[in-house]
Amino acid sequence: MRKIVIAGNWKMFKTQVESAEFLSGFLPHLEETPSVREVILFPPFTNLSLLSKSLHGSRVNLGAQNVHWEENGAYTGEISAPMLTEIGVRYVIVGHSERRQLFGETDVSVNLRLKAAQKHGLTPILCVGETKQQRDAGETESIISAQLTEDLVDINQTNLIIAYEPIWAIGTGDTCKTKEANRVIGLIRSQLTNPLVPIQYGGSVNPNNIDEIMAEPEIDGALVGGASLKADSFARIVNYQ
Ligand SMILES: O=C(CO)COP(=O)(O)O
């Protein structure tokens, strides 16, 4: 059985005060959540320590939005894996399209970040996906295949999650049709050596479409941006039918 993983990527949203407010609204809803569902929050780095304490003893896991490949060094603005594990972080997002498009991350650096995460016992969520232009040109399969080939060199597939996030569906309200997301995720799975790697869908997931998304056989969870920022909305997603 593959794991079900529902994760909230808060991106550059929420102060510590706002994070605490979120948790007081969100955590009570988890009493209804089936125990097989893994729930992860990815707040900004500045909120990790606070959330680590607040989530202690709860069933919500903590993740960071990125990790550098070195353990320390002169890398202004970066955070290393030992810094994350020390404060109770267990997951990390790697290769998000915003990192690739806005901050110049490449498949080479994504691969280094994945290796560093695994070396220190973090479970990475590797994000892959195509742009609108690539989709319209019929390049979806070849782009994703190339990303997987380069990103997964020497990566242990027993400690890995993948998120299929079509870039044109992120923050646009333009969700990928569920059947199409299911098809692409099936293609991603066919390129892996471990059939048990959970593969999530991400891109305009919300309380109204989560039931349909999770009904697809290949889709093992969701990586949620905007709709994870409100306690009620993310609770409805985590407690999908
Ligand atoms: O980028 C995403 C999650 O990593 C998706 O963001 P939205 O859910 O806001 O489209």
The ligand as a MOL file (V3000), in Angstrom:
LIG
                    3D

  0  0  0     0  0            999 V3000
M  V30 BEGIN CTAB
M  V30 COUNTS 10 9 0 0 0
M  V30 BEGIN ATOM
M  V30 1 O 2.6000 25.4020 -5.4310 0
M  V30 2 C 1.7350 24.7770 -4.8410 0
M  V30 3 C 2.0560 23.9050 -3.7020 0
M  V30 4 O 3.4230 23.6730 -3.6030 0
M  V30 5 C 0.3120 24.8900 -5.2490 0
M  V30 6 O -0.1310 26.1710 -4.9350 0
M  V30 7 P -1.7140 26.5080 -5.0470 0
M  V30 8 O -2.4280 25.3920 -4.2800 0
M  V30 9 O -1.8500 27.8450 -4.4160 0
M  V30 10 O -2.0500 26.4530 -6.4980 0
M  V30 END ATOM
M  V30 BEGIN BOND
M  V30 1 2 1 2
M  V30 2 1 2 3
M  V30 3 1 2 5
M  V30 4 1 3 4
M  V30 5 1 5 6
M  V30 6 1 6 7
M  V30 7 2 7 8
M  V30 8 1 7 9
M  V30 9 1 7 10
M  V30 END BOND
M  V30 END CTAB
M  END
